[in-house]
Amino acid sequence: MTLEELVRKTLAVRPGLPITDDDGPGTIDGWDSVGHIKLVAAIESAYRVKLRPNDVIRIGKLSDIKRILKEKGAASV
């Protein structure tokens, strides 16, 4: 599952709605404070990583997640 698919599934993004690296809480419905925590849990489970509180705070858009996952050595981001 790609990160975009994970975001789409976790936040119930409408099918066909494009998701880009610049999308985040201001552009994706469902990415509110609760959605953010759900997304963090889904990322940790899917990519088998542990996000530190500082990592969670740094997530403001999809490209931030990709950067953090790469820093943690997660494969196929």
OpenMM code with the backbone's topology and positions (N, CA, C; nanometers):
from openmm import Vec3, app, unit

residues = "MET THR LEU GLU GLU LEU VAL ARG LYS THR LEU ALA VAL ARG PRO GLY LEU PRO ILE THR ASP ASP ASP GLY PRO GLY THR ILE ASP GLY TRP ASP SER VAL GLY HIS ILE LYS LEU VAL ALA ALA ILE GLU SER ALA TYR ARG VAL LYS LEU ARG PRO ASN ASP VAL ILE ARG ILE GLY LYS LEU SER ASP ILE LYS ARG ILE LEU LYS GLU LYS GLY ALA ALA SER VAL".split()
positions = [
    Vec3(0.0848, -0.1178, 0.0000),
    Vec3(0.0000, 0.0000, 0.0000),
    Vec3(0.0893, 0.1240, 0.0000),
    Vec3(0.0614, 0.2151, -0.0900),
    Vec3(0.1383, 0.3388, -0.0945),
    Vec3(0.0942, 0.4309, 0.0183),
    Vec3(0.1757, 0.5312, 0.0447),
    Vec3(0.1400, 0.6284, 0.1474),
    Vec3(0.0102, 0.6994, 0.1110),
    Vec3(-0.0048, 0.7327, -0.0160),
    Vec3(-0.1266, 0.8001, -0.0604),
    Vec3(-0.2489, 0.7123, -0.0358),
    Vec3(-0.2367, 0.5827, -0.0620),
    Vec3(-0.3472, 0.4900, -0.0372),
    Vec3(-0.3770, 0.4795, 0.1116),
    Vec3(-0.2726, 0.4785, 0.1926),
    Vec3(-0.2894, 0.4730, 0.3375),
    Vec3(-0.3624, 0.5967, 0.3885),
    Vec3(-0.3231, 0.7126, 0.3397),
    Vec3(-0.3888, 0.8383, 0.3789),
    Vec3(-0.5348, 0.8352, 0.3346),
    Vec3(-0.5570, 0.7946, 0.2104),
    Vec3(-0.6932, 0.7892, 0.1556),
    Vec3(-0.7820, 0.6980, 0.2413),
    Vec3(-0.7309, 0.5797, 0.2766),
    Vec3(-0.8082, 0.4829, 0.3544),
    Vec3(-0.8292, 0.5318, 0.4980),
    Vec3(-0.7237, 0.5786, 0.5616),
    Vec3(-0.7303, 0.6191, 0.7025),
    Vec3(-0.8206, 0.7393, 0.7233),
    Vec3(-0.8147, 0.8346, 0.6310),
    Vec3(-0.8916, 0.9582, 0.6477),
    Vec3(-1.0199, 0.9598, 0.5651),
    Vec3(-1.0525, 0.8457, 0.5033),
    Vec3(-1.1752, 0.8321, 0.4234),
    Vec3(-1.1856, 0.9407, 0.3166),
    Vec3(-1.0759, 0.9575, 0.2418),
    Vec3(-1.0739, 1.0561, 0.1328),
    Vec3(-1.1586, 1.0032, 0.0182),
    Vec3(-1.2393, 1.0886, -0.0365),
    Vec3(-1.3296, 1.0519, -0.1461),
    Vec3(-1.2522, 0.9913, -0.2634),
    Vec3(-1.2970, 0.8787, -0.3161),
    Vec3(-1.2301, 0.8174, -0.4314),
    Vec3(-1.2216, 0.9153, -0.5484),
    Vec3(-1.1096, 0.9139, -0.6156),
    Vec3(-1.0898, 1.0002, -0.7307),
    Vec3(-1.0355, 1.1381, -0.6966),
    Vec3(-1.0414, 1.1775, -0.5703),
    Vec3(-0.9881, 1.3067, -0.5292),
    Vec3(-0.8359, 1.2954, -0.5245),
    Vec3(-0.7657, 1.3749, -0.6028),
    Vec3(-0.6196, 1.3633, -0.6047),
    Vec3(-0.5568, 1.4053, -0.4718),
    Vec3(-0.4492, 1.3367, -0.4363),
    Vec3(-0.3723, 1.3693, -0.3170),
    Vec3(-0.2287, 1.3937, -0.3622),
    Vec3(-0.1730, 1.5084, -0.3238),
    Vec3(-0.0368, 1.5421, -0.3627),
    Vec3(0.0513, 1.5566, -0.2390),
    Vec3(0.1804, 1.5693, -0.2619),
    Vec3(0.2754, 1.5881, -0.1516),
    Vec3(0.2495, 1.7155, -0.0726),
    Vec3(0.1817, 1.8126, -0.1318),
    Vec3(0.1544, 1.9390, -0.0641),
    Vec3(0.0256, 1.9368, 0.0172),
    Vec3(-0.0492, 1.8278, 0.0106),
    Vec3(-0.1756, 1.8194, 0.0851),
    Vec3(-0.1503, 1.7867, 0.2316),
    Vec3(-0.2392, 1.8381, 0.3150),
    Vec3(-0.2287, 1.8179, 0.4588),
    Vec3(-0.3594, 1.8524, 0.5257),
    Vec3(-0.3540, 1.8892, 0.6532),
    Vec3(-0.4768, 1.9179, 0.7281),
    Vec3(-0.5663, 2.0255, 0.6658),
    Vec3(-0.5098, 2.1223, 0.6005),
    Vec3(-0.5907, 2.2291, 0.5415),
    Vec3(-0.6567, 2.1927, 0.4104),
    Vec3(-0.6136, 2.0832, 0.3493),
    Vec3(-0.6668, 2.0478, 0.2174),
    Vec3(-0.7340, 1.9110, 0.2117),
    Vec3(-0.7172, 1.8309, 0.3139),
    Vec3(-0.7784, 1.6979, 0.3156),
    Vec3(-0.8819, 1.6924, 0.4269),
    Vec3(-1.0088, 1.6747, 0.3865),
    Vec3(-1.1155, 1.6597, 0.4860),
    Vec3(-1.0842, 1.5376, 0.5712),
    Vec3(-1.1064, 1.5483, 0.6980),
    Vec3(-1.0801, 1.4375, 0.7879),
    Vec3(-0.9431, 1.4443, 0.8525),
    Vec3(-0.8546, 1.5300, 0.7990),
    Vec3(-0.7220, 1.5436, 0.8600),
    Vec3(-0.7297, 1.6567, 0.9627),
    Vec3(-0.7948, 1.6253, 1.0720),
    Vec3(-0.8036, 1.7156, 1.1866),
    Vec3(-0.7182, 1.6544, 1.2967),
    Vec3(-0.7352, 1.6986, 1.4202),
    Vec3(-0.6502, 1.6471, 1.5284),
    Vec3(-0.6704, 1.4970, 1.5504),
    Vec3(-0.7933, 1.4515, 1.5443),
    Vec3(-0.8201, 1.3084, 1.5607),
    Vec3(-0.7683, 1.2312, 1.4403),
    Vec3(-0.7924, 1.2837, 1.3214),
    Vec3(-0.7422, 1.2205, 1.1995),
    Vec3(-0.5907, 1.2119, 1.1989),
    Vec3(-0.5256, 1.3127, 1.2530),
    Vec3(-0.3793, 1.3149, 1.2601),
    Vec3(-0.3283, 1.1968, 1.3446),
    Vec3(-0.3915, 1.1743, 1.4588),
    Vec3(-0.3513, 1.0640, 1.5463),
    Vec3(-0.3800, 0.9299, 1.4792),
    Vec3(-0.4946, 0.9175, 1.4125),
    Vec3(-0.5262, 0.7946, 1.3391),
    Vec3(-0.4220, 0.7692, 1.2306),
    Vec3(-0.3840, 0.8755, 1.1621),
    Vec3(-0.2862, 0.8633, 1.0542),
    Vec3(-0.1504, 0.8212, 1.1090),
    Vec3(-0.1094, 0.8783, 1.2189),
    Vec3(0.0183, 0.8416, 1.2818),
    Vec3(0.0175, 0.6932, 1.3191),
    Vec3(-0.0916, 0.6472, 1.3795),
    Vec3(-0.1015, 0.5053, 1.4176),
    Vec3(-0.0970, 0.4158, 1.2940),
    Vec3(-0.1651, 0.4548, 1.1881),
    Vec3(-0.1656, 0.3757, 1.0652),
    Vec3(-0.0272, 0.3712, 1.0010),
    Vec3(0.0435, 0.4830, 1.0032),
    Vec3(0.1791, 0.4899, 0.9475),
    Vec3(0.2723, 0.3997, 1.0271),
    Vec3(0.2651, 0.4083, 1.1590),
    Vec3(0.3517, 0.3252, 1.2433),
    Vec3(0.3269, 0.1764, 1.2178),
    Vec3(0.2026, 0.1401, 1.2021),
    Vec3(0.1685, 0.0003, 1.1780),
    Vec3(0.2113, -0.0455, 1.0382),
    Vec3(0.1788, 0.0331, 0.9380),
    Vec3(0.2064, -0.0060, 0.7996),
    Vec3(0.3552, -0.0089, 0.7678),
    Vec3(0.4293, 0.0874, 0.8218),
    Vec3(0.5719, 0.0986, 0.7894),
    Vec3(0.6627, 0.0435, 0.8992),
    Vec3(0.6022, -0.0069, 1.0053),
    Vec3(0.6767, -0.0664, 1.1170),
    Vec3(0.7859, 0.0269, 1.1704),
    Vec3(0.7410, 0.1490, 1.1988),
    Vec3(0.8302, 0.2500, 1.2562),
    Vec3(0.7641, 0.3054, 1.3822),
    Vec3(0.8444, 0.3688, 1.4636),
    Vec3(0.7928, 0.4378, 1.5813),
    Vec3(0.8196, 0.5860, 1.5618),
    Vec3(0.7134, 0.6643, 1.5543),
    Vec3(0.7282, 0.8089, 1.5391),
    Vec3(0.7378, 0.8725, 1.6770),
    Vec3(0.8417, 0.9518, 1.6959),
    Vec3(0.8584, 1.0248, 1.8213),
    Vec3(0.7631, 1.1452, 1.8218),
    Vec3(0.7345, 1.1983, 1.9398),
    Vec3(0.6475, 1.3160, 1.9457),
    Vec3(0.6957, 1.4288, 1.8534),
    Vec3(0.8276, 1.4489, 1.8455),
    Vec3(0.8811, 1.5517, 1.7576),
    Vec3(0.8492, 1.5225, 1.6107),
    Vec3(0.8498, 1.3952, 1.5714),
    Vec3(0.8135, 1.3576, 1.4347),
    Vec3(0.6675, 1.3917, 1.4077),
    Vec3(0.5816, 1.3591, 1.5021),
    Vec3(0.4384, 1.3817, 1.4862),
    Vec3(0.4096, 1.5306, 1.4687),
    Vec3(0.4789, 1.6125, 1.5447),
    Vec3(0.4602, 1.7581, 1.5363),
    Vec3(0.5076, 1.8121, 1.4011),
    Vec3(0.6106, 1.7512, 1.3444),
    Vec3(0.6673, 1.7977, 1.2171),
    Vec3(0.5806, 1.7645, 1.0966),
    Vec3(0.4793, 1.6821, 1.1136),
    Vec3(0.3939, 1.6425, 1.0004),
    Vec3(0.2906, 1.7511, 0.9739),
    Vec3(0.3061, 1.8174, 0.8609),
    Vec3(0.2115, 1.9203, 0.8199),
    Vec3(0.1557, 1.8961, 0.6810),
    Vec3(0.2172, 1.8017, 0.6095),
    Vec3(0.1701, 1.7643, 0.4762),
    Vec3(0.2326, 1.6301, 0.4390),
    Vec3(0.1869, 1.5742, 0.3311),
    Vec3(0.2311, 1.4418, 0.2892),
    Vec3(0.3819, 1.4340, 0.2687),
    Vec3(0.4416, 1.5370, 0.2131),
    Vec3(0.5864, 1.5336, 0.1895),
    Vec3(0.6638, 1.5245, 0.3209),
    Vec3(0.6103, 1.5792, 0.4283),
    Vec3(0.6755, 1.5678, 0.5597),
    Vec3(0.6778, 1.4220, 0.6057),
    Vec3(0.5673, 1.3521, 0.5836),
    Vec3(0.5611, 1.2106, 0.6210),
    Vec3(0.6643, 1.1317, 0.5420),
    Vec3(0.6725, 1.1573, 0.4127),
    Vec3(0.7692, 1.0865, 0.3281),
    Vec3(0.9116, 1.1113, 0.3753),
    Vec3(0.9414, 1.2356, 0.4095),
    Vec3(1.0767, 1.2705, 0.4554),
    Vec3(1.1093, 1.1983, 0.5861),
    Vec3(1.0154, 1.1977, 0.6781),
    Vec3(1.0370, 1.1319, 0.8085),
    Vec3(1.0540, 0.9819, 0.7895),
    Vec3(0.9736, 0.9220, 0.7038),
    Vec3(0.9852, 0.7777, 0.6794),
    Vec3(1.1204, 0.7438, 0.6165),
    Vec3(1.1651, 0.8285, 0.5262),
    Vec3(1.2978, 0.8052, 0.4651),
    Vec3(1.4076, 0.8176, 0.5699),
    Vec3(1.3946, 0.9154, 0.6593),
    Vec3(1.4934, 0.9317, 0.7676),
    Vec3(1.4999, 0.8075, 0.8550),
    Vec3(1.3853, 0.7401, 0.8701),
    Vec3(1.3772, 0.6212, 0.9543),
    Vec3(1.4114, 0.4936, 0.8766),
    Vec3(1.4430, 0.5091, 0.7480),
    Vec3(1.4817, 0.3941, 0.6667),
    Vec3(1.3675, 0.3060, 0.6220),
    Vec3(1.2469, 0.3604, 0.6220),
    Vec3(1.1314, 0.2828, 0.5779),
    Vec3(1.1413, 0.2588, 0.4262),
    Vec3(1.1134, 0.1369, 0.3873),
    Vec3(1.1207, 0.1012, 0.2454),
    Vec3(0.9914, 0.1400, 0.1745),
    Vec3(1.0019, 0.1616, 0.0475),
    Vec3(0.8879, 0.1909, -0.0421),
    Vec3(0.7935, 0.2973, 0.0114),
    Vec3(0.8435, 0.4169, 0.0232),
    Vec3(0.7625, 0.5300, 0.0696),
    Vec3(0.6929, 0.5905, -0.0492),
] * unit.nanometer
topology = app.Topology()
chain = topology.addChain("A")
for resn in residues:
    res = topology.addResidue(resn, chain)
    for name in ("N", "CA", "C"):
        topology.addAtom(name, app.Element.getBySymbol(name[0]), res)
